[in-house]
Amino acid sequence: MPPTPRMRRATAVLVPMLAAAFLAPSGTASAAPSPPFGPTFARQFAAPPADARPRVRYWWPCGDITPAAIDAEVKQIADHGFGAAEIQCMFTTDPARYGWGGPVLTQRLEQAVEAGRRYGVDIDLTVGPSWPLVVPGLTPDSPQAAQEIAYGRQVVEGGSTYTGPVPAAPEPRAGVTRQTLVALQAVRCVGSCTAAKPVKLDKSTLVDLTGSVRDGAVTWTAPAAGQWLLLGYWQRGTGQASVSGQAVSGEAAYVADHFSSAGTGAATGYWDSRVLTPKLRRLLKSNGGDLFEDSLELDSALHWTWDLPDRFQDLRGYSLRENLPMLFIDRIHRQYTPVTPDDTPDFEFTDGSGARIRDDYYRTLTDLYISEHVKPLKKWANALGLRLRAQPYGTTIDTPTVDTALDVPETESLGFSPDYTDEPFRWISDGAVHLSGKKVYSLECCGTLDNAYAQTWPQMLKHFNAAFAHGVNQIVYHGLATEQGMGAPWPGFSPFTVQGGNGFSEAWGPRQPTWDDTDEITGWTARMQYVLRQGRPSVDLAVYRQSYGHAVQEPAGAAGFTYDFTGPDQLEGLRVRDRRLAPDGPAYRALILDRQPTLPVKAARQILAHARGGLPVVIVGTPPSRTPGADTTGRQDTELAGLIRQLLAQPSVRRIADQSALSSALKDLGVRAAAEESGTSGLATVRRATSGGQLYYLHNPTSSPVSTQLSLEGDGRPYALDAWSGKITPTGRYQADQSRVTVPVDLVPGGSTVIALGGGRERHVTDTSGGEIVSGGDGLLLRASTAGTYTVTLDDGRRVQATVPGVDAGQTLTDWALSVEDWHRGADGRREVTRHELDLHGLKPWSEIPELQNVSGIGIYRTTVRLGRADGAYLDLGEVTDTFEVTVNGRVLPPADQVARRIDLAGHVRPGTNTIMVRVATTLRNRLRVTEGFPLQAQQPRQRYGLVGPVRLVPYRQVAIQD
């Protein structure tokens, strides 16, 4: 892909930057070394390859989009730094003409792939229209459609006779007309059959009456004692359509069975016969990217498929039919349910086997989803030249295990308030991804409810950084909508704002005032992704987790340690060398079993073998006491108990009462984190080990600034990698010993950076009495904003003096001329721009300026400032919403950190008068609050737009440190 205009500018200025960073004259403290990992790394970090660029979801009203719009928008996507566009047919007002499987949409897909090839962008396609996966032509009663099992009950008093219909299940969804009886059973209740959940059942009394059913009715006499339940189990279609209903295709479309090859075959067969033309096949071979399946937002009474009892018998080794009452937890499989496997079931056997049986049921669903859906879909996609990327979460399956079967596993950042925090369950697959050797771990980011047209880029960056800190290295932006669809007036079509003007964020694109700054965001993202794909992951701890729900127990007592979640499937086949688990992969330093109630015997044997091989193991709380699953329960539990006793006897194993003792237990075992802080600031780190050295990603997820000394495992000289500008700078101040390098780290809330360790060590500073140490074309320099003599300690122990001459005091910039482009809808329905000119004597948000209260757009702030002699100055912008760009004395500065908002003006300011211009682009919230058709926007408060400050300009002087 050709570089975008802004990226051309960044790349153009990078060459002298690199020259300044890596060449130093003689006579100074040192001559700077070559860039870490060689010049190729430096070039590709500055201008990342296309496959390192982020992707973007591209929403269409299905085929209701013109070829001209496709060409223009794919070019916009390319020009603003994206590497791929994921087309999703959301809905259309004319599904017969424009819907999924129709010739118009197929032609538009062909045109999109052609445009992608023309502009250097991969085109991703979704498995079907909207989500979850639906197939036009399937009815709720089709055998290939999604299936559920539901039950009806009838209480029968002991000794009495029931004659009547088989108890009916609750009414199915509209359109479901056929139900198949799976089984009719009778079982005695222990106590009342109408007691609160769970109703206790005596398993030994269960009888199967299915063979006694005649014409839908049964006659049965209950034994004399107690109350009995007649339970009728019915299989039927779920009747679920996509989240967009029937506005996606000319034929009615219903969700396919995700647990049978017939359901998957119905989907791929429809593609083969109705979507894929010979031309589209050829185009996808040459320029296709991913086939994407969204999260498993399935809706059923309880998941089922036609041969589930037989498959369960084959896979788990015992009968499912005899244990059907144990499966049911009310609403466990309803779409968007808060119910988890830990919630109260409808029934329990008195022998306590219910949880074990449900474990086996969820495991069987996982196995069938992989074998009957993921594997055939992946094979079919790969034959088309596409990778299968999917989000296998949202129901009771083992997500990490499924992720290992995909080409590209994906998770999601999704919230319900602008400042939401990403939940830990979003990252439960990090260990599976790392241990299976996946190169890419993807994230769909960052849909937020009721934040449409109000999402800021710092909000997005917060979630990008949170994901990077948990092993993600690919972002799919959510998203970009075609503007012209469905005849919508400005700001145009958006799938989540068609009803009331608010919904999930965000509709990026030229409609947004911030769009011209997007290539800076994508450039930063691409550089971070490039770094996070180098070498292999190196992770401190493996935290054992086996669960089919969302509950996550993080190792809170191990502050500063990085960790992955791993389960029994991921542990299989691993080995230990030099006290490291998976030494050629993540090289975990310890394994944590944290209040894990279950452990398979096979996994216990493996952990015991690893402990005997020297792997440190910490057991938090009560050790696992039972095996998951219900087959041969007694024997396996007994064996597990013996293995746990042996495990606890190993010298490399510690048992602690709770997480508060975790750090001390790890220290006692000789386990150190790869990155160790001098304090406990909450800094998040990621390490990538390469043949040339180490890469450390650092992120401050807290609401307070972090200033700390960070001890990094590794050898070589540290370098700071600026993902905003692409600049690599050797660090002038650090301490080093044989195996570690300690560097100062300062990060604002939400800030992030990358430090590389590589190459040979050079002359450097270990301490200073003040100021900061910088490396540049003049070698090592001491920079300070206060005149005086400073003492600098060099790495050989010598102390030298550096005298900084007089420098102007810092000043707060309060007087600005503000010119505003006011974006709003014109009489013709298109965007119209009105200009406002204001003189400000004190900065405040637009929402507090009467002329700008309801304005969105672009503001250009101008001021002049006089400086005395200075080598540079820092410009601290303070509060800014949303994106900004700085120009000094007519020169546009390279991309600046949109989170830190502190810009070094070295080389741009001069003695005398200086003109500073700050261009600020906003969201559209404040304008849409007063725009017709957006009543839900009107209900939201105004956002604080613009340059709010306080803006500080702090000049500095710098002097060379003489060796």
Secondary structure, 3 states (H helix, E strand, C coil): CCCCHHHHHHHHHHHHHHHHHHCCCCCECCCCCCCCCCHHHHHHHHCCCHHHCCEEEEEECCCCCCHHHHHHHHHHHHHCCCCEEEEEECCCCCHHHHCCCCHHHHHHHHHHHHHHHHHCCEEEEECCCCCCCEEECCCCCCCCECEEEEEEEEEEECCCEEEEECCCCCCCCCCCCCEEEEEEEEEEECCCCCCCCCEEECHHHCEECHHHCECCEEEEECCCCCEEEEEEEEEEECCCCECCECCCCCCCEEEECCCCHHHHHHHHHHHHHHHCCHHHHHHHHHHEEEEEECCCCCCCCCEECCCHHHHHHHHHCCCCHHHHHHHCCCCCCCCCCCCCCCCCCCEEECCCCHHHHHHHHHHHHHHHHHHHHHHHHHHHHHHCCCEEEECCCCCCCCHHHHHCCCCEEEEEEEECCCCCCCCHHHHCCHHHHHHCCCCCCEEEEEEECCCCCCCCHHHHHHHHHHHHCCCCCEEEEEEEECCCHHHCCCCCCCCCCCCCCCCCCCCECCCCHHHHHHHHHHHHHHHHHHHCCCCEEECCEEEECCCCCCCCCCCCCCCCCCEEEECHHHHCCCCEECCEECCCCCCECEEEEECCCECCHHHHHHHHHHHHCCCCEEEECCCCCECCCCCCHHHHHHHHHHHHHHHHCCCCEEEECCHHHHHHHHHHCCCCCCEEECCCCCCEEEEEEECCEEEEEEECCCCCCEEEEEEEECCCEEEEEECCCCEEEECCECEECCCEEEEEEEECCCCEEEEEEECCCCCCEEEECCCEEEEECCEEEEEECCCEEEEEEECCCCEEEEEECCCCCCEEECEEEEEEEEEEECCCCCEEEEEEEEEEECCCCHHHCHHHCCCCEEEEEEEEEEECCCCEEEEECCEEECEEEEEECCEECCCCCCCCCEEECCCCCCCEEEEEEEEEECCCHHHHCCCCCCHHHHCCCCCCCEEEECEEEEEEEEEECEC
